Amino acid sequence: MPECSKNAPARRRYGVVGGPGAVAGADVLVKMIRAAGAGADAGVPAPDIAFEQRGLQERPGIAQDGYDPTLRKFHVYDALKDMQARGVDVALVPCFVSHTFLHEIAPQLGLRLVSLFDALRAWIAREHAGIGTIGVLASPYVRQSGLFERELGGLARIVHPGQAAQRQLMDAVYGPQGLRAGRQDGDCVALLAQACADLAGQGAQIIVPGMTELPVLAEALRPLAPVPLLDVNAIYAQFALGVDGAPPPCEFKLGVLGGVGPAATVDFMRKVVDLTQAGRDQDHIKMVVEQNPQIPDRTANLVGGGDDPTIPLLATCQRLQAGGAHAIAIPCNTAHAYVDRIQPYLQIPIVNMLSEVAAHLRERLPAASRVGLLATSGTVASGVYRAVIEAAGMRLLVPDAAHQARVMQAIYGPRGVKAGYTSGACSEHLAAAIAHLAGQGAQALILGCTELPLIALAPGQGGQAELVDPTAILAARCVDLARRRAQ
């Protein structure tokens, strides 16, 4: 199943990403262990906690002008993917710079990322309800990003240190005698106290350290701060232990088993795009596609004793499942003769094109009693369409031997659609088969090979019989699945 749809395990496994801020990561880890220990005393099972500490070298550094967080993005993403592979369910990233881009990373993961700001909002609403001004000690990059204004601006006015106090703040953290250099002495604390005083002078009623290194000095700094100073790391750690371990719902992703045949796969994807109501690229459906033309020919197996495609079909579906697909579409009618064999070995559904065609006919043509099938000899011989059409209360008509041979020429012939032709001889062969079945009284004609809709036909070629395109019906059903999930 897609990772993001799994249920949370009975015992959660937490992960703390320590690389972007080594001191902060270790501080969060310690405070999380303490908080978990308090829960264990109350009979709550202690959680598993993994700590990921990797060095991160950035040029220019975070305290300098022109800072670019791209390397940090890759660093955090790789660390989280490794944690996910090790079974981590809930991850903490104690770094405010990383929180400027976590929304870009979260949809690509199958674990829950705990937001520092969710923790802060909950704490402030409970402990400091009704305050008017929040002071923030943050790096220039975080200040310029407007992160705190977006995330906490709905609670109170946000103020930052003035120019001189901001320089003192950065020296206290990033300077040669600063916190990141391993100093936690009086000079460092004194600089931070002056920055806190500046915020209080602007009306701050509480101070939120916007750099997760600062809570390491929370105990020493609190007596010097004129207003309450929050220990964001302790707040973050305690909050994380109480979050729902289930990852957020994923956007629908469609798996497409392609290459059976290749042009039909492209046609199916084009129809999905055309049928999707979208005002921008991001409104379209996610698709993971494996174009695998090496799957043995289905018709050759069904009627000629060719290689069995069952395992290659299953293996391809399993790769789509592993790629995060929520459902699988196979734009090949003949391949549906194998769907019942492989579906029990999958955890996600194959959208059955044949069943959708039968449902479409019953809805669109409720009075129809005779339906013609134009398909490969393998599809006809397998009886898969006959079963669904007759179950829907209709009679299935198939071409006689001569016209079935013409259908096969339209598909497999030297000038057929699988050879890249869409007009000429293949059109003539298909038109003759259509006329034959229409003459037998077919009220609808299923173009039951996904290449057949690619062949050019004259307008009104089916006469009174409606030409039915299974590829379009399958595409419409997949679009509907995505729409329903979004709702």
Steps between C-alpha positions, in 0.01 A plus 500: 500500500612860462704593806284798583187286531637255757354503848722616783674213680414416859840622618628806319857548397617860511787660316687824574696661216804651668726605213372852418551599864717255691456670838125543449450142386676359802301734728168387352606136531585539870177686575298244308656216698420683824140562394462138391644389834235696684238322292657164576463573871127538433485162326541624139741280296826678420533582129788404274698810399755508218746790475652596165809719530681593180735786434368777275746740334338798333661795320415768580391407850157559638608813688630672184331697226414304189424179687345235273322208675520261203769276654304495824190384311688204352659426836169493688320308227769231485505467879122462513495244218763296684295521820191387314690202361598409859138494610465847654135608514523849652788738425614822665714762324618742772606776261300811417680550168388151398143594588508754217502211254357196684172548311696416183639179649200365691294380197794290384520300823303220659556608859352776712707816536429682823482876459672724751225752438221259576670445834547873563144593406360237735729612785434872457124447474507303824761686706494855360153551358412855408850644471543786257868486400750218451871571485710276275875433505573372149769502232481758219394232254206386714402862567501586131299188415208627710468154656393618845258754361331227293494240774439703818373832364144385553563484875677830558720771353853380422803714582871439438810656656626831371814520290752519785322233706480275194879521461541406865267206451697370204832542687355307793414207276736506200791711614846357583405502870139402432276210574580310182868521583428316824488800734219523755659750738396837638600704195272298274214519747551875548470565126179300485362685802551831321309369197217389730493845663470657156194285425340583834555866422292451184214362707571127476309309766673168431818418310523208258855389411493466120830314507483160663849536649378767741292274731828336605551820701139534607566436869783754514316757290156492660596695814645775277210521255243767593210289364442122479743320267362182347706181487397413146695173503321368809165615358581329170610174665194478728261583217652238269440222751128570481447534125313250288759269350308447177645694205270755337291381203684489171371646178367231269766342282407282205724215393498432126618166367620613161657353191211263423506666247716810520284733288187399692673600823569849367140522377370403843713759678391769255137415571559519876648847451217609270230377739652666808351835598814700561588866504873441551759224482461415870131415454581197286524144625826350620594199291781250533545314171704198405518473123590134466469380140695184588195342665421197282220544249168419663325379185789273406470334840122464499461358150844387389680360802743791528681594819279560802490875593351441847818543706631797297160668541501431874858619543422824319192557716705436813754761392219749448368414846846550648511836322207623708210437262153482655346321200624349176371550148592258222416653161486161329179305459668163444711537816178499700480125440774480767365753753320242716824304527717788619260712707526273811874571512455877515391731781354763267221452245532463127226713345324244281448657160263228384267538798501875450402454135205280598387755760536779243282312249227434756496866597526653152297243305257342747287360217789336315480124477774418247857625523773433247864440595795595281812369671802277466435131451648448846247729663216335310621148583553580869130576543573784744275746319227244450486439875456866597263585214272204563507569875369847412207343315621548143597264220853519361555480124842425353614505135503190285837347417558710189425831669691402815799446274452855369491634858830324564643651182394845620689438823795273418529520122802646319302821459313462827482731798769313700736566208430872536225548241172672582347531154495319170473121510439485877207744465351293219526175698345653811220669305408167338479327840288783639258478210483122542399515869265794445332287235455226760295740711762627746370811675844586639847400385783464748839595356642230727868541420652820634673565166173494303386849612822632344390394153341773289136434405252699298242696702196287580690183410296291742169605351230460764739312729696705752876451493624444855860591594609297808813713539291815545270320745799377703650850500172652617475251784856573614432875494188437708701301755743789536217751533328295770822468699557874478150562634 
